[in-house]
Amino acid sequence: MVNKVHTESVRRKYNRVALIYDLMETPMELHSFNKYRKMVWQHARGKTLEVGIGTGKNIPYYPVNATVTAIDFSERMLARAKKRKEKLNAKVDLRLMDVQQMEFADNTFDTVVSTCVFCTVPDPILGLREIARVCKPYGRVLMLEHVRSCRPLIGSLMDLLNPIVHGLIGTNINRDTVQNVRNAGLEIIKVTPLWSDILLFIEAKPRK
Ligand SMILES: C[S@@+](CC[C@H](N)C(=O)[O-])C[C@H]1O[C@@H](n2cnc3c(N)ncnc32)[C@H](O)[C@@H]1O
């Protein structure tokens, strides 16, 4: 069941940072983060769902002729995505929706994509179970996510800093998203480390 209090608190934080989100992301872009976005989207096929679209930074990388539906639970982040959609004349169908409780029928999508979302979703297992539910049996789940480092010193530092980061922007920097994917009933196909053991490209599929 969705924890409404926690969910509302994270949603409010994203509404608050929506205006400056793209500015906050600039350092990542300077480090070629966009090449990873592009790489992830090259694997998307068929009817595709993007969860946690944020301000729409992935829109330029959507495959040509793709049918994309995208959701976010922050109306202000979604409003920014709408502006980007209009600017780029993109076809994406934007919906205000919580990934922990989606309105889509079972087995709706061929591909589900998340980029830097499961550090944030209040109950990641619930969100990932929902993804497993709406993804078709032979569909793919593509995730570009940052996770807790396995290296003892760095991992401990991430644990130490996490309450501060979470308090400010609602993001967790010490989640074990690969294990969360497994715990939610998805099967890992491949995990590709992109930046040390912190930024990962996770490919998974439903166990149906
Ligand atoms: C760190 S931002 C990443 C945005 C975008 N994916 C990107 O790569 O730039 C996380 C996004 O996930 C959204 N989000 C977090 N929890 C969510 C939930 N339960 N349902 C839908 N969206 C959620 C936030 O509102 C925010 O827009």
The ligand as an SDF file (V2000), in Angstrom:
LIG
                    3D

 27 29  0  0  0  0  0  0  0  0999 V2000
   15.7920   12.8180  -10.0850 C   0  0  0  0  0  0  0  0  0  0  0  0
   14.3570   13.1540  -11.0340 S   0  0  0  0  0  0  0  0  0  0  0  0
   14.7600   12.4290  -12.6040 C   0  0  0  0  0  0  0  0  0  0  0  0
   13.9330   12.9780  -13.7230 C   0  0  0  0  0  0  0  0  0  0  0  0
   14.1930   12.3810  -15.0990 C   0  0  0  0  0  0  0  0  0  0  0  0
   13.9180   10.9740  -15.1470 N   0  0  0  0  0  0  0  0  0  0  0  0
   15.6110   12.6460  -15.5510 C   0  0  0  0  0  0  0  0  0  0  0  0
   16.3290   11.6940  -15.8910 O   0  0  0  0  0  0  0  0  0  0  0  0
   15.9990   13.8120  -15.6110 O   0  0  0  0  0  0  0  0  0  0  0  0
   13.1870   12.0020  -10.3440 C   0  0  0  0  0  0  0  0  0  0  0  0
   11.7860   12.1630  -10.9150 C   0  0  0  0  0  0  0  0  0  0  0  0
   10.9890   11.0720  -10.4790 O   0  0  0  0  0  0  0  0  0  0  0  0
    9.7240   11.5540  -10.0870 C   0  0  0  0  0  0  0  0  0  0  0  0
    9.1290   10.6040   -9.1450 N   0  0  0  0  0  0  0  0  0  0  0  0
    9.5960   10.2450   -7.9410 C   0  0  0  0  0  0  0  0  0  0  0  0
    8.7670    9.3870   -7.3370 N   0  0  0  0  0  0  0  0  0  0  0  0
    7.7460    9.1940   -8.2060 C   0  0  0  0  0  0  0  0  0  0  0  0
    6.5600    8.4190   -8.1430 C   0  0  0  0  0  0  0  0  0  0  0  0
    6.2520    7.7030   -7.0620 N   0  0  0  0  0  0  0  0  0  0  0  0
    5.7290    8.4270   -9.2000 N   0  0  0  0  0  0  0  0  0  0  0  0
    6.0220    9.1740  -10.2980 C   0  0  0  0  0  0  0  0  0  0  0  0
    7.1080    9.9630  -10.4080 N   0  0  0  0  0  0  0  0  0  0  0  0
    7.9680    9.9580   -9.3620 C   0  0  0  0  0  0  0  0  0  0  0  0
   10.0240   12.9240   -9.4750 C   0  0  0  0  0  0  0  0  0  0  0  0
    8.8950   13.7700   -9.4230 O   0  0  0  0  0  0  0  0  0  0  0  0
   11.0990   13.4560  -10.4310 C   0  0  0  0  0  0  0  0  0  0  0  0
   10.5340   14.1310  -11.5160 O   0  0  0  0  0  0  0  0  0  0  0  0
  1  2  1  0
  2  3  1  0
  2 10  1  0
  3  4  1  0
  4  5  1  0
  5  6  1  0
  5  7  1  0
  7  8  2  0
  7  9  1  0
 10 11  1  0
 11 12  1  0
 11 26  1  0
 12 13  1  0
 13 14  1  0
 13 24  1  0
 14 15  1  0
 14 23  1  0
 15 16  2  0
 16 17  1  0
 17 18  1  0
 17 23  2  0
 18 19  1  0
 18 20  2  0
 20 21  1  0
 21 22  2  0
 22 23  1  0
 24 25  1  0
 24 26  1  0
 26 27  1  0
M  CHG  2   2   1   9  -1
M  END
$$$$
